[in-house]
Amino acid sequence: MEIAPLLLQFGGSLLAILALYGLAWSLGLGGKPALRDEETVRLTANEVVDGFQAQRISIGRGAKAALAKDASGRIMVIKQHGNRFAGRLLTESASVHEEVDGLIVDSGEARFGTVRLSIKDPAVWADAINRL
């Protein structure tokens, strides 16, 4: 019985792909990032702005976005960007729109865009952002 060369090539390629998948899985590569808890948000906020120490945090449903406020009143919005997180300090150019189950925050920076958050206390955050 003779195996066709294309079938042999296909089988070898499939084995190589599965081996690479297994290696990536064992190294913990890939995956879906999430703002699982307040400590993750604090670390992310500090990476965005060195020295930012979040005192108040609200994590959006789905753990893909969050709002953080420090002791001096600065507010940061954090959102998923690919397999990482990006954040911006909100300024007076930021705007917020309340919805039934959350907020839409516009950072005022066109390249960052808007962030939709389904959080427990949207009115409190909307007031704080509007006071910037």
FENDA-V986169 format. One record per residue. SS is DSSP state (alpha for helix, beta for strand, coil for the rest). PSI is psi in whole degrees, -180 to 180 (* if undefined). Layout:
ss;psi
SS;PSI
SS;PSI
This chain:
ss;psi
coil;128
coil;132
coil;131
coil;140
alpha;-36
alpha;-37
alpha;-39
alpha;-42
alpha;-43
alpha;-47
alpha;-42
alpha;-42
alpha;-42
alpha;-44
alpha;-40
alpha;-41
alpha;-45
alpha;-37
alpha;-42
alpha;-39
alpha;-46
alpha;-39
alpha;-46
alpha;-41
alpha;-43
alpha;-27
alpha;-7
coil;25
coil;158
coil;-144
coil;176
coil;120
coil;150
coil;145
coil;76
coil;-37
coil;177
alpha;-33
alpha;-39
alpha;-41
alpha;-43
alpha;-46
alpha;-43
alpha;-45
alpha;-39
alpha;-29
alpha;-37
alpha;-50
coil;111
coil;127
coil;-3
coil;118
coil;100
beta;129
beta;-35
beta;134
beta;139
beta;124
beta;129
coil;153
coil;137
coil;-10
coil;33
coil;-7
beta;157
beta;161
beta;140
beta;140
beta;135
beta;180
coil;-27
coil;2
coil;0
coil;141
beta;134
beta;138
beta;136
beta;136
beta;160
beta;136
beta;97
coil;-128
coil;24
beta;-175
beta;146
beta;151
beta;158
beta;141
beta;133
coil;141
coil;-173
coil;-16
coil;-6
coil;152
beta;159
beta;143
beta;125
beta;141
beta;176
coil;-44
coil;18
beta;-154
beta;155
beta;115
beta;125
beta;117
coil;-14
coil;0
coil;114
coil;-38
coil;-24
coil;-36
coil;-162
beta;159
beta;129
beta;127
beta;129
coil;103
coil;167
coil;-33
coil;61
alpha;-35
alpha;-39
alpha;-45
alpha;-39
alpha;-44
alpha;-44
alpha;-40
alpha;-40
alpha;-23
coil;-5
coil;*
